[in-house]
Amino acid sequence: MYEIKIDTDGDVVADIAYRVSFARSEDGSQTATLRRVESSEAAGTGDGSLVIIDAAPVSVGRPSTS
């Protein structure tokens, strides 16, 4: 999981966090889910959040030019 935490009020505690997690599907392709977390949950690492994008396909490497 990758996480970006944002402090909006200068108290050095995250008020908003965006979390991206990656998963592999059965056929070997990869997907990503983006979540937004607000208030006191943003400072932690839990999973209570609003899903913004669910199971978006992820590509790695260069696209084929054939």
C-alpha positions in Angstrom: 0.0 0.0 0.0 1.1 3.5 -0.8 -0.2 6.4 1.3 -0.2 10.2 1.0 -1.1 12.1 4.2 -2.1 15.7 4.2 -2.2 18.0 7.2 -4.7 20.8 6.5 -4.5 22.7 9.8 -0.8 22.9 10.7 -1.0 20.6 13.8 1.4 18.0 12.2 -1.3 15.4 12.2 -2.8 14.1 9.0 -6.4 15.2 8.4 -6.8 13.6 4.9 -5.0 10.5 3.5 -5.1 8.9 0.1 -4.3 5.2 0.1 -3.5 3.1 -3.0 -3.4 -0.7 -2.7 -2.5 -3.2 -5.4 -3.7 -6.7 -5.9 -3.1 -9.5 -8.5 -6.0 -11.2 -10.1 -6.3 -14.9 -11.0 -5.0 -14.3 -14.5 -1.9 -12.5 -13.3 -3.0 -9.0 -14.2 -2.8 -6.3 -11.5 -5.4 -3.8 -10.2 -5.3 -0.8 -7.9 -7.8 0.6 -5.4 -7.7 4.3 -4.3 -9.2 5.3 -1.0 -9.7 8.6 0.8 -9.6 8.8 4.6 -10.5 11.8 6.6 -10.2 13.1 10.2 -8.6 11.0 13.0 -8.6 7.9 10.8 -6.2 9.7 8.3 -3.5 9.7 11.0 -3.7 6.0 11.4 -3.3 3.1 9.0 -6.8 1.4 9.2 -9.0 0.6 6.3 -12.1 2.7 7.1 -12.4 4.8 4.1 -14.2 6.0 1.0 -13.3 4.0 -2.1 -12.7 6.5 -5.0 -11.5 4.0 -7.6 -12.0 0.3 -7.2 -10.0 -2.4 -9.1 -8.6 -0.1 -11.8 -6.4 -2.0 -14.2 -2.7 -1.3 -13.8 -0.1 -1.6 -16.5 3.6 -2.2 -16.0 6.3 -1.9 -18.5 6.1 -0.6 -22.0 3.1 -1.0 -24.2 3.4 -3.3 -27.2 4.1 -1.5 -30.5 3.1 -4.3 -32.8 
